[in-house]
Amino acid sequence: MGEKNADVPAGASSGGGAIEPETATDRLRIILGQERLDVLASSRVLVLGLGGVGSNCVEALARGGVGELVLVDRDVVQPSNINRQAVAYHSTIGRAKTDVMEEIVHDINPTCKVTTVHQFLSKENLVPTLEALPRPDYVVDAIDTISQKLIVAKWCQDRGLRLISSMGGANKLNPERLRFSTIEKTKSCPICKVMRKECRKRGIRGLQVLYSSEVPMPVTPRGAELPDGRRPEKGVTLGTMSYMPPIMGQMIAGRVICDLADLHSDLDVQEPIVAPRRRGGR
């Protein structure tokens, strides 16, 4: 008697009024409110690289209400991508990652504007490619190559753009060791060690990164035989757990969304990322 009907489906009225249809942003609106949702819907995020980190980050950004995504990657889906990449299924093998990612985003949020660039970012073409794109509100670096990561970091610093750069998650097992930090404070990460040195040389300061403090497992040496009898084609073969890159991508997306919406928990010990002071350029 007088009890609230626990069987009323979500989105329906228990008071006999009109039933309001559910929307994809209902649960976001509870936390963010309409004003912050509007901010996200008007935000443009540039994601460089659609591997394990980048593709899962893009999916979370789309689900989180970001209204415009610019995606850059030149690779096609390979069978070895299936264990960790949001674009990788047996049905998508051989297709451009940018094309698959665009379809996924539009299936999640049909109103999201997606710009794709199917191109390898080399040291020579990286800056011209970035300059030709619309100015983003946030940049996510999920590139594998250190030289290109450094160019992106300098480009963003010079233009006052907020950036999160993903460090290495390969050959690591423990997601609880993932941390947001400035590059100067990182430790136990081989990529970060090189990045720290090179950032100092280039005058890159306060680069915000997501990295793992876990010591990586030993890699398969060049020429060693893999369990199936094959030998690695490159110098080393890096192993990747199915959950590590997706978790990293989700964490980065969460940070981007909270920064764009100016939403940070009182329990969050990390300071929001603020755009660096512009040092020239447009």
C-alpha positions in Angstrom: 0.0 0.0 0.0 1.4 3.4 -1.0 4.7 1.8 -2.1 6.5 3.0 -5.2 6.2 0.6 -8.1 9.6 -1.0 -8.4 8.6 -2.6 -11.7 8.2 0.7 -13.6 10.7 0.6 -16.5 13.4 3.3 -16.8 12.1 6.3 -18.7 8.5 5.7 -17.8 6.2 7.7 -15.5 4.9 5.9 -12.4 2.2 8.5 -11.8 0.0 7.8 -14.8 1.5 10.6 -16.9 3.0 10.4 -20.4 5.8 8.0 -20.9 9.1 9.8 -21.7 11.2 7.9 -24.2 14.8 7.0 -23.1 17.7 8.8 -24.8 21.3 7.9 -25.1 22.3 10.7 -22.8 19.9 10.1 -19.9 22.5 8.7 -17.5 25.0 11.3 -18.5 22.6 14.1 -17.8 22.1 12.9 -14.2 25.8 13.5 -13.5 26.6 16.3 -15.9 23.4 18.3 -16.2 22.3 19.8 -19.5 24.7 22.7 -19.5 27.8 20.4 -19.4 26.2 18.1 -21.9 25.9 21.0 -24.3 29.6 21.9 -23.7 30.6 18.4 -24.6 28.3 18.4 -27.7 30.1 21.5 -28.9 33.6 20.2 -28.3 36.1 18.9 -30.8 38.6 16.2 -29.9 41.5 15.2 -32.1 42.7 11.6 -31.6 45.9 10.5 -33.2 46.2 6.8 -33.6 43.4 4.2 -33.5 45.2 1.2 -31.9 44.2 -0.3 -28.6 44.3 2.9 -26.7 43.1 5.3 -29.3 40.1 3.2 -30.6 38.8 2.5 -27.1 39.2 6.2 -26.2 37.2 7.3 -29.2 34.4 4.9 -28.4 34.2 6.3 -24.8 34.3 9.9 -26.1 31.4 9.1 -28.4 29.4 7.5 -25.7 30.3 10.4 -23.4 28.6 13.0 -25.6 31.5 14.6 -27.4 30.0 16.2 -30.5 33.0 16.3 -32.9 35.9 13.8 -33.4 38.8 14.1 -35.7 40.5 10.7 -36.2 43.9 10.1 -37.8 45.3 6.7 -38.6 46.6 5.0 -41.7 46.4 1.3 -40.7 44.0 -1.4 -41.7 42.6 -4.0 -39.2 44.8 -7.0 -38.8 44.0 -10.3 -37.0 46.5 -9.5 -34.3 44.5 -6.4 -33.4 41.4 -8.4 -32.3 42.6 -8.9 -28.7 42.5 -5.2 -27.8 41.2 -2.8 -30.4 37.6 -1.5 -30.5 37.7 -1.5 -34.3 39.0 -5.1 -34.6 36.6 -8.0 -35.4 36.9 -10.9 -37.9 34.4 -9.0 -40.0 36.5 -5.9 -40.2 39.9 -7.4 -41.1 41.5 -5.6 -44.0 39.4 -2.5 -43.6 40.8 1.0 -42.8 40.6 1.6 -39.0 39.3 5.2 -39.7 36.4 3.8 -41.7 35.4 1.3 -39.1 35.8 3.7 -36.2 33.6 6.3 -38.0 30.8 3.7 -38.4 31.1 2.7 -34.7 30.9 6.4 -33.6 27.8 7.0 -35.8 26.1 3.9 -34.5 26.6 5.2 -31.0 25.9 8.9 -31.7 24.4 9.6 -35.2 24.8 13.4 -34.6 28.5 13.3 -33.9 30.5 14.9 -36.6 33.5 12.7 -37.6 36.4 13.8 -39.7 38.8 11.0 -40.7 42.4 11.2 -42.1 43.7 8.0 -43.5 47.3 8.8 -43.4 50.6 7.8 -41.7 52.0 10.7 -39.6 55.7 10.9 -40.4 58.1 13.4 -39.0 57.9 15.2 -42.3 54.2 15.5 -42.8 52.9 15.6 -39.2 52.9 19.3 -38.6 51.4 20.2 -42.1 48.7 17.5 -41.5 47.8 18.9 -38.1 47.8 22.5 -39.3 45.3 21.6 -42.1 42.8 20.3 -39.5 40.3 22.5 -37.5 41.7 23.6 -34.2 40.7 21.1 -31.5 39.6 21.7 -28.0 41.6 18.7 -26.8 44.3 16.4 -28.3 44.8 12.7 -27.5 48.1 11.2 -28.6 47.9 7.5 -29.0 50.8 7.2 -31.5 53.4 4.4 -31.1 56.4 6.3 -32.3 58.4 8.5 -29.9 59.7 10.9 -32.5 56.1 11.7 -33.6 54.9 11.9 -30.0 57.5 14.6 -29.4 56.5 16.6 -32.5 52.8 16.5 -31.3 53.8 17.6 -27.8 55.7 20.6 -29.1 53.0 21.5 -31.6 50.3 21.5 -28.8 52.5 23.4 -26.4 53.3 26.1 -29.0 49.5 26.5 -29.8 48.2 26.3 -26.2 46.3 23.1 -26.8 45.4 20.6 -24.1 47.0 17.2 -24.7 47.2 13.8 -23.1 49.9 11.5 -24.4 49.6 7.8 -23.9 52.8 6.0 -22.9 53.4 2.2 -23.2 51.0 -0.5 -22.0 52.7 -3.4 -23.8 54.2 -6.3 -21.8 52.4 -5.1 -18.7 49.7 -6.8 -16.6 48.5 -4.6 -13.8 46.0 -1.8 -14.6 46.2 -0.6 -11.0 49.7 0.8 -11.8 48.3 3.2 -14.4 48.8 6.8 -13.5 48.2 10.3 -14.8 51.3 12.5 -14.4 53.5 15.0 -16.0 56.3 13.4 -17.9 58.9 14.8 -15.5 57.4 12.7 -12.6 57.1 9.3 -14.4 59.1 6.3 -13.5 59.7 2.6 -14.4 58.5 3.1 -18.0 61.1 2.7 -20.8 59.1 5.0 -23.2 58.8 7.7 -20.5 62.6 7.5 -19.8 63.3 8.4 -23.4 60.5 11.0 -23.5 61.8 12.8 -20.4 65.2 13.2 -21.9 63.9 14.3 -25.3 61.4 16.7 -23.8 64.1 18.5 -21.9 66.1 18.9 -25.1 63.1 20.4 -26.9 61.9 22.7 -24.1 58.7 20.7 -23.7 57.5 21.1 -20.1 54.6 19.7 -18.1 53.6 17.2 -20.8 50.5 15.3 -19.3 50.8 11.6 -19.8 49.1 8.3 -18.8 51.7 5.8 -18.0 52.2 2.6 -16.0 54.8 2.4 -13.2 54.8 -1.4 -13.6 58.2 -2.9 -14.8 57.4 -4.5 -18.2 57.8 -8.2 -18.7 60.8 -9.4 -20.8 60.2 -9.1 -24.6 60.7 -11.8 -27.2 64.2 -11.2 -28.6 64.8 -10.9 -32.3 65.1 -14.2 -34.0 63.4 -16.1 -31.2 60.8 -18.6 -32.2 57.2 -17.9 -31.1 54.9 -20.7 -29.8 53.4 -21.3 -33.3 56.8 -21.6 -34.9 56.9 -18.1 -36.5 59.7 -15.6 -35.9 59.1 -11.9 -35.2 59.6 -9.8 -38.3 60.8 -6.7 -36.4 63.4 -6.4 -33.7 61.2 -7.4 -30.8 57.6 -8.6 -30.4 55.6 -6.8 -27.7 52.8 -8.7 -26.0 49.6 -6.9 -25.0 47.0 -8.1 -22.6 43.4 -7.7 -23.8 42.4 -5.3 -21.0 45.4 -2.9 -20.7 45.0 -0.7 -23.8 41.2 -0.5 -23.5 41.5 0.6 -19.8 44.1 3.2 -20.8 41.8 4.5 -23.6 38.8 4.7 -21.2 40.9 6.5 -18.6 42.1 9.1 -21.1 38.5 9.6 -22.4 37.3 10.1 -18.8 40.0 12.7 -18.2 39.2 14.5 -21.5 35.4 14.5 -20.8 35.9 15.8 -17.2 38.3 18.5 -18.3 36.0 19.7 -21.1 33.0 19.7 -18.8 34.9 21.2 -15.9 33.8 18.3 -13.7 36.2 16.9 -11.1 35.4 14.8 -8.1 36.5 16.1 -4.7 38.3 12.8 -4.3 40.3 13.3 -7.5 43.8 14.1 -6.5 44.8 14.9 -10.1 44.6 18.6 -11.1 42.6 19.2 -14.4 44.8 19.7 -17.4 44.9 23.3 -18.4 45.9 24.5 -21.8 49.6 25.6 -21.9 50.5 29.2 -22.6 50.7 29.7 -26.4 54.3 30.1 -27.7 53.6 31.3 -31.2 51.9 29.7 -34.2 48.2 30.3 -34.9 
